[in-house]
């Protein structure tokens, strides 16, 4: 099996609608009850596809927001680690000076 290809939901919608319309066009050969059932099934399918497209779009937006937040937190973490290291160096320098004053 091949690697799945990511699908852009916005680009996929016209293709899916075209496929649904093509399948719906064959209903004339069926009896009216069967045709209505198929039409209802197609409408439900179309509605479900629309819901999935909306969900994918929402998840993409949420994912982008989370990635941006993560990048921001990583930047802040780096800054805090640098500040901590500077403070540690200053404290060590003060301890060294105090010890040298104590020995004098």
Secondary structure as a PSIPRED ss2 file (coil, helix, strand):
# PSIPRED VFORMAT (PSIPRED V4.0)

   1 X C   1.000  0.000  0.000
   2 X C   1.000  0.000  0.000
   3 X C   1.000  0.000  0.000
   4 X C   1.000  0.000  0.000
   5 X C   1.000  0.000  0.000
   6 X C   1.000  0.000  0.000
   7 X C   1.000  0.000  0.000
   8 X C   1.000  0.000  0.000
   9 X H   0.000  1.000  0.000
  10 X H   0.000  1.000  0.000
  11 X H   0.000  1.000  0.000
  12 X H   0.000  1.000  0.000
  13 X H   0.000  1.000  0.000
  14 X H   0.000  1.000  0.000
  15 X H   0.000  1.000  0.000
  16 X H   0.000  1.000  0.000
  17 X H   0.000  1.000  0.000
  18 X H   0.000  1.000  0.000
  19 X H   0.000  1.000  0.000
  20 X H   0.000  1.000  0.000
  21 X H   0.000  1.000  0.000
  22 X H   0.000  1.000  0.000
  23 X H   0.000  1.000  0.000
  24 X H   0.000  1.000  0.000
  25 X H   0.000  1.000  0.000
  26 X H   0.000  1.000  0.000
  27 X H   0.000  1.000  0.000
  28 X H   0.000  1.000  0.000
  29 X H   0.000  1.000  0.000
  30 X C   1.000  0.000  0.000
  31 X C   1.000  0.000  0.000
  32 X H   0.000  1.000  0.000
  33 X H   0.000  1.000  0.000
  34 X H   0.000  1.000  0.000
  35 X H   0.000  1.000  0.000
  36 X H   0.000  1.000  0.000
  37 X H   0.000  1.000  0.000
  38 X H   0.000  1.000  0.000
  39 X H   0.000  1.000  0.000
  40 X H   0.000  1.000  0.000
  41 X H   0.000  1.000  0.000
  42 X H   0.000  1.000  0.000
  43 X H   0.000  1.000  0.000
  44 X H   0.000  1.000  0.000
  45 X H   0.000  1.000  0.000
  46 X H   0.000  1.000  0.000
  47 X H   0.000  1.000  0.000
  48 X H   0.000  1.000  0.000
  49 X H   0.000  1.000  0.000
  50 X H   0.000  1.000  0.000
  51 X H   0.000  1.000  0.000
  52 X H   0.000  1.000  0.000
  53 X H   0.000  1.000  0.000
  54 X H   0.000  1.000  0.000
  55 X H   0.000  1.000  0.000
  56 X H   0.000  1.000  0.000
  57 X H   0.000  1.000  0.000
  58 X H   0.000  1.000  0.000
  59 X H   0.000  1.000  0.000
  60 X H   0.000  1.000  0.000
  61 X H   0.000  1.000  0.000
  62 X H   0.000  1.000  0.000
  63 X H   0.000  1.000  0.000
  64 X H   0.000  1.000  0.000
  65 X H   0.000  1.000  0.000
  66 X H   0.000  1.000  0.000
  67 X H   0.000  1.000  0.000
  68 X H   0.000  1.000  0.000
  69 X H   0.000  1.000  0.000
  70 X H   0.000  1.000  0.000
  71 X H   0.000  1.000  0.000
  72 X H   0.000  1.000  0.000
  73 X H   0.000  1.000  0.000
  74 X H   0.000  1.000  0.000
  75 X H   0.000  1.000  0.000
  76 X H   0.000  1.000  0.000
  77 X H   0.000  1.000  0.000
  78 X H   0.000  1.000  0.000
  79 X H   0.000  1.000  0.000
  80 X H   0.000  1.000  0.000
  81 X H   0.000  1.000  0.000
  82 X H   0.000  1.000  0.000
  83 X H   0.000  1.000  0.000
  84 X H   0.000  1.000  0.000
  85 X H   0.000  1.000  0.000
  86 X H   0.000  1.000  0.000
  87 X H   0.000  1.000  0.000
  88 X H   0.000  1.000  0.000
  89 X H   0.000  1.000  0.000
  90 X H   0.000  1.000  0.000
  91 X H   0.000  1.000  0.000
  92 X H   0.000  1.000  0.000
  93 X H   0.000  1.000  0.000
  94 X H   0.000  1.000  0.000
  95 X H   0.000  1.000  0.000
  96 X H   0.000  1.000  0.000
  97 X H   0.000  1.000  0.000
  98 X H   0.000  1.000  0.000
  99 X H   0.000  1.000  0.000
 100 X H   0.000  1.000  0.000
 101 X H   0.000  1.000  0.000
 102 X H   0.000  1.000  0.000
 103 X H   0.000  1.000  0.000
 104 X C   1.000  0.000  0.000
